[in-house]
């Protein structure tokens, strides 16, 4: 529970996660992995309807965007929501 509070607290302006460099490296790696997954879902021949493939690819893209947005805000003390900037 304490970790969850810290994760949300990092979104406040003027605060950030401990060791931003490590988190930014993880952000870059996770973005690359999600991009590769998105590409594979769209290109590999599988026995799934095109509509289902689009839903899967859109879900991967959505998760990537949410994670990237969170990590962008949480790993800097320059921007954020509320609080003192």
N, CA and C atoms as an extended XYZ file, in Angstrom:
255
Properties=species:S:1:pos:R:3:atomname:S:1:resname:S:1:resid:I:1 pbc="F F F"
N         0.828       -1.190        0.000 N   UNK     1
C         0.000        0.000        0.000 CA  UNK     1
C         0.873        1.255        0.000 C   UNK     1
N         1.973        1.203        0.740 N   UNK     2
C         2.885        2.336        0.805 CA  UNK     2
C         3.484        2.646       -0.562 C   UNK     2
N         3.804        1.618       -1.335 N   UNK     3
C         4.377        1.799       -2.663 CA  UNK     3
C         3.374        2.485       -3.580 C   UNK     3
N         2.118        2.083       -3.499 N   UNK     4
C         1.080        2.693       -4.321 CA  UNK     4
C         0.944        4.188       -4.013 C   UNK     4
N         0.995        4.529       -2.747 N   UNK     5
C         0.922        5.931       -2.347 CA  UNK     5
C         2.111        6.702       -2.908 C   UNK     5
N         3.296        6.114       -2.844 N   UNK     6
C         4.484        6.772       -3.388 CA  UNK     6
C         4.393        6.949       -4.902 C   UNK     6
N         3.820        5.943       -5.598 N   UNK     7
C         3.675        6.043       -7.042 CA  UNK     7
C         2.746        7.191       -7.427 C   UNK     7
N         1.663        7.370       -6.684 N   UNK     8
C         0.754        8.482       -6.963 CA  UNK     8
C         1.347        9.812       -6.497 C   UNK     8
N         2.074        9.792       -5.409 N   UNK     9
C         2.698       11.010       -4.896 CA  UNK     9
C         3.704       11.567       -5.897 C   UNK     9
N         4.362       10.689       -6.640 N   UNK    10
C         5.360       11.120       -7.623 CA  UNK    10
C         4.737       11.923       -8.753 C   UNK    10
N         3.427       11.856       -8.914 N   UNK    11
C         2.758       12.615       -9.967 CA  UNK    11
C         2.527       14.068       -9.583 C   UNK    11
N         2.748       14.407       -8.309 N   UNK    12
C         2.582       15.790       -7.875 CA  UNK    12
C         3.738       16.637       -8.382 C   UNK    12
N         3.439       17.865       -8.744 N   UNK    13
C         4.484       18.774       -9.212 CA  UNK    13
C         5.499       18.982       -8.106 C   UNK    13
N         6.764       18.995       -8.462 N   UNK    14
C         7.833       19.207       -7.494 CA  UNK    14
C         8.342       17.931       -6.855 C   UNK    14
N         7.799       16.779       -7.223 N   UNK    15
C         8.264       15.500       -6.669 CA  UNK    15
C         8.568       14.548       -7.819 C   UNK    15
N         9.368       13.536       -7.546 N   UNK    16
C         9.644       12.525       -8.562 CA  UNK    16
C        10.043       11.226       -7.875 C   UNK    16
N        10.033       10.144       -8.652 N   UNK    17
C        10.465        8.849       -8.142 CA  UNK    17
C        11.951        8.901       -7.818 C   UNK    17
N        12.364        8.075       -6.881 N   UNK    18
C        13.789        7.977       -6.563 CA  UNK    18
C        14.514        7.401       -7.778 C   UNK    18
N        15.707        7.867       -8.045 N   UNK    19
C        16.561        7.402       -9.129 CA  UNK    19
C        15.871        7.508      -10.498 C   UNK    19
N        15.593        8.743      -10.946 N   UNK    20
C        14.920        8.931      -12.228 CA  UNK    20
C        15.631        8.292      -13.416 C   UNK    20
N        16.958        8.218      -13.388 N   UNK    21
C        17.693        7.642      -14.525 CA  UNK    21
C        17.303        6.184      -14.748 C   UNK    21
N        17.203        5.412      -13.679 N   UNK    22
C        16.795        4.009      -13.801 CA  UNK    22
C        15.391        3.911      -14.381 C   UNK    22
N        14.471        4.742      -13.891 N   UNK    23
C        13.098        4.718      -14.379 CA  UNK    23
C        13.016        5.143      -15.835 C   UNK    23
N        13.820        6.134      -16.236 N   UNK    24
C        13.806        6.565      -17.635 CA  UNK    24
C        14.360        5.469      -18.549 C   UNK    24
N        15.371        4.732      -18.089 N   UNK    25
C        15.865        3.594      -18.869 CA  UNK    25
C        14.783        2.526      -19.002 C   UNK    25
N        14.073        2.254      -17.935 N   UNK    26
C        12.968        1.290      -17.990 CA  UNK    26
C        11.872        1.780      -18.919 C   UNK    26
N        11.626        3.077      -18.903 N   UNK    27
C        10.619        3.665      -19.778 CA  UNK    27
C        10.995        3.439      -21.240 C   UNK    27
N        12.239        3.677      -21.587 N   UNK    28
C        12.685        3.474      -22.966 CA  UNK    28
C        12.581        2.010      -23.380 C   UNK    28
N        12.984        1.113      -22.498 N   UNK    29
C        12.922       -0.320      -22.796 CA  UNK    29
C        11.480       -0.779      -22.954 C   UNK    29
N        10.604       -0.362      -22.036 N   UNK    30
C         9.205       -0.787      -22.119 CA  UNK    30
C         8.523       -0.222      -23.357 C   UNK    30
N         8.865        0.997      -23.744 N   UNK    31
C         8.297        1.576      -24.963 CA  UNK    31
C         8.743        0.781      -26.186 C   UNK    31
N        10.005        0.396      -26.229 N   UNK    32
C        10.508       -0.396      -27.356 CA  UNK    32
C         9.837       -1.770      -27.405 C   UNK    32
N         9.680       -2.409      -26.260 N   UNK    33
C         9.040       -3.727      -26.209 CA  UNK    33
C         7.588       -3.634      -26.671 C   UNK    33
N         6.859       -2.622      -26.194 N   UNK    34
C         5.464       -2.456      -26.606 CA  UNK    34
C         5.354       -2.154      -28.096 C   UNK    34
N         6.288       -1.384      -28.636 N   UNK    35
C         6.271       -1.100      -30.072 CA  UNK    35
C         6.499       -2.383      -30.868 C   UNK    35
N         7.416       -3.221      -30.409 N   UNK    36
C         7.676       -4.495      -31.084 CA  UNK    36
C         6.445       -5.398      -31.001 C   UNK    36
N         5.810       -5.470      -29.841 N   UNK    37
C         4.595       -6.275      -29.689 CA  UNK    37
C         3.492       -5.784      -30.618 C   UNK    37
N         3.319       -4.468      -30.669 N   UNK    38
C         2.315       -3.882      -31.555 CA  UNK    38
C         2.590       -4.274      -33.001 C   UNK    38
N         3.836       -4.154      -33.410 N   UNK    39
C         4.228       -4.511      -34.771 CA  UNK    39
C         3.943       -5.986      -35.043 C   UNK    39
N         4.326       -6.857      -34.110 N   UNK    40
C         4.121       -8.299      -34.304 CA  UNK    40
C         2.652       -8.655      -34.414 C   UNK    40
N         1.834       -8.030      -33.572 N   UNK    41
C         0.394       -8.310      -33.609 CA  UNK    41
C        -0.196       -7.909      -34.963 C   UNK    41
N         0.293       -6.810      -35.510 N   UNK    42
C        -0.250       -6.320      -36.778 CA  UNK    42
C         0.270       -7.089      -37.991 C   UNK    42
N         1.469       -7.675      -37.910 N   UNK    43
C         2.106       -8.238      -39.098 CA  UNK    43
C         2.048       -9.766      -39.158 C   UNK    43
N         2.170      -10.433      -38.040 N   UNK    44
C         2.230      -11.896      -38.067 CA  UNK    44
C         0.891      -12.497      -38.496 C   UNK    44
N         0.966      -13.516      -39.344 N   UNK    45
C        -0.276      -14.168      -39.757 CA  UNK    45
C        -0.795      -15.091      -38.638 C   UNK    45
N        -1.933      -14.742      -38.106 N   UNK    46
C        -2.571      -15.556      -37.066 CA  UNK    46
C        -4.026      -15.768      -37.448 C   UNK    46
N        -4.616      -16.796      -36.874 N   UNK    47
C        -5.999      -17.147      -37.195 CA  UNK    47
C        -6.970      -16.406      -36.266 C   UNK    47
N        -6.937      -15.083      -36.352 N   UNK    48
C        -7.826      -14.231      -35.555 CA  UNK    48
C        -8.417      -13.204      -36.518 C   UNK    48
N        -9.637      -12.825      -36.273 N   UNK    49
C       -10.284      -11.856      -37.155 CA  UNK    49
C        -9.544      -10.519      -37.106 C   UNK    49
N        -9.596       -9.768      -38.197 N   UNK    50
C        -8.931       -8.457      -38.227 CA  UNK    50
C        -9.440       -7.515      -37.126 C   UNK    50
N       -10.723       -7.596      -36.813 N   UNK    51
C       -11.261       -6.756      -35.738 CA  UNK    51
C       -10.642       -7.106      -34.391 C   UNK    51
N       -10.493       -8.396      -34.110 N   UNK    52
C        -9.869       -8.819      -32.859 CA  UNK    52
C        -8.402       -8.402      -32.802 C   UNK    52
N        -7.706       -8.519      -33.942 N   UNK    53
C        -6.311       -8.086      -33.996 CA  UNK    53
C        -6.186       -6.591      -33.720 C   UNK    53
N        -7.098       -5.819      -34.275 N   UNK    54
C        -7.075       -4.376      -34.027 CA  UNK    54
C        -7.325       -4.060      -32.560 C   UNK    54
N        -8.224       -4.786      -31.927 N   UNK    55
C        -8.503       -4.571      -30.504 CA  UNK    55
C        -7.263       -4.887      -29.674 C   UNK    55
N        -6.589       -5.989      -29.989 N   UNK    56
C        -5.372       -6.363      -29.261 CA  UNK    56
C        -4.289       -5.300      -29.467 C   UNK    56
N        -4.079       -4.898      -30.716 N   UNK    57
C        -3.051       -3.896      -31.012 CA  UNK    57
C        -3.382       -2.567      -30.339 C   UNK    57
N        -4.655       -2.189      -30.355 N   UNK    58
C        -5.058       -0.942      -29.691 CA  UNK    58
C        -4.842       -1.021      -28.181 C   UNK    58
N        -5.093       -2.182      -27.593 N   UNK    59
C        -4.861       -2.364      -26.156 CA  UNK    59
C        -3.388       -2.231      -25.807 C   UNK    59
N        -2.532       -2.800      -26.643 N   UNK    60
C        -1.088       -2.677      -26.426 CA  UNK    60
C        -0.663       -1.213      -26.525 C   UNK    60
N        -1.178       -0.522      -27.535 N   UNK    61
C        -0.840        0.891      -27.706 CA  UNK    61
C        -1.340        1.726      -26.524 C   UNK    61
N        -2.537        1.441      -26.047 N   UNK    62
C        -3.091        2.177      -24.916 CA  UNK    62
C        -2.246        1.979      -23.664 C   UNK    62
N        -1.880        0.734      -23.369 N   UNK    63
C        -1.033        0.464      -22.204 CA  UNK    63
C         0.310        1.182      -22.323 C   UNK    63
N         0.875        1.174      -23.516 N   UNK    64
C         2.136        1.858      -23.726 CA  UNK    64
C         2.032        3.358      -23.504 C   UNK    64
N         0.975        3.945      -24.011 N   UNK    65
C         0.778        5.393      -23.834 CA  UNK    65
C         0.581        5.748      -22.367 C   UNK    65
N        -0.218        4.964      -21.661 N   UNK    66
C        -0.446        5.235      -20.235 CA  UNK    66
C         0.839        5.099      -19.422 C   UNK    66
N         1.592        4.031      -19.670 N   UNK    67
C         2.839        3.824      -18.936 CA  UNK    67
C         3.846        4.927      -19.265 C   UNK    67
N         3.948        5.277      -20.528 N   UNK    68
C         4.891        6.314      -20.941 CA  UNK    68
C         4.519        7.657      -20.322 C   UNK    68
N         3.241        7.989      -20.341 N   UNK    69
C         2.796        9.243      -19.735 CA  UNK    69
C         3.072        9.294      -18.244 C   UNK    69
N         2.770        8.196      -17.549 N   UNK    70
C         3.030        8.149      -16.108 CA  UNK    70
C         4.518        8.348      -15.828 C   UNK    70
N         5.348        7.587      -16.513 N   UNK    71
C         6.786        7.659      -16.244 CA  UNK    71
C         7.380        9.003      -16.632 C   UNK    71
N         6.836        9.653      -17.656 N   UNK    72
C         7.317       10.977      -18.020 CA  UNK    72
C         7.076       11.966      -16.890 C   UNK    72
N         5.890       11.928      -16.315 N   UNK    73
C         5.552       12.859      -15.226 CA  UNK    73
C         6.232       12.461      -13.922 C   UNK    73
N         6.263       11.164      -13.631 N   UNK    74
C         6.745       10.698      -12.329 CA  UNK    74
C         8.263       10.757      -12.179 C   UNK    74
N         9.000       10.849      -13.279 N   UNK    75
C        10.456       10.819      -13.169 CA  UNK    75
C        11.086       12.203      -13.260 C   UNK    75
N        10.283       13.230      -13.141 N   UNK    76
C        10.827       14.588      -13.120 CA  UNK    76
C        10.125       15.409      -12.056 C   UNK    76
N        10.826       16.374      -11.518 N   UNK    77
C        10.186       17.272      -10.561 CA  UNK    77
C         9.817       18.590      -11.228 C   UNK    77
N         9.967       18.661      -12.548 N   UNK    78
C         9.676       19.884      -13.292 CA  UNK    78
C         8.205       20.048      -13.644 C   UNK    78
N         7.497       18.913      -13.850 N   UNK    79
C         6.071       18.963      -14.196 CA  UNK    79
C         5.311       18.020      -13.286 C   UNK    79
N         4.009       18.171      -13.233 N   UNK    80
C         3.187       17.275      -12.429 CA  UNK    80
C         1.797       17.856      -12.250 C   UNK    80
N         1.020       17.221      -11.409 N   UNK    81
C        -0.348       17.633      -11.133 CA  UNK    81
C        -0.424       18.213       -9.744 C   UNK    81
N        -1.007       19.387       -9.623 N   UNK    82
C        -1.185       20.000       -8.310 CA  UNK    82
C         0.135       20.263       -7.615 C   UNK    82
N         0.078       20.577       -6.365 N   UNK    83
C         1.293       20.788       -5.572 CA  UNK    83
C         2.041       22.038       -5.994 C   UNK    83
N         3.169       22.236       -5.400 N   UNK    84
C         4.020       23.388       -5.695 CA  UNK    84
C         4.961       23.046       -6.831 C   UNK    84
N         5.063       23.894       -7.823 N   UNK    85
C         5.994       23.652       -8.923 CA  UNK    85
C         7.201       24.552       -8.825 C   UNK    85
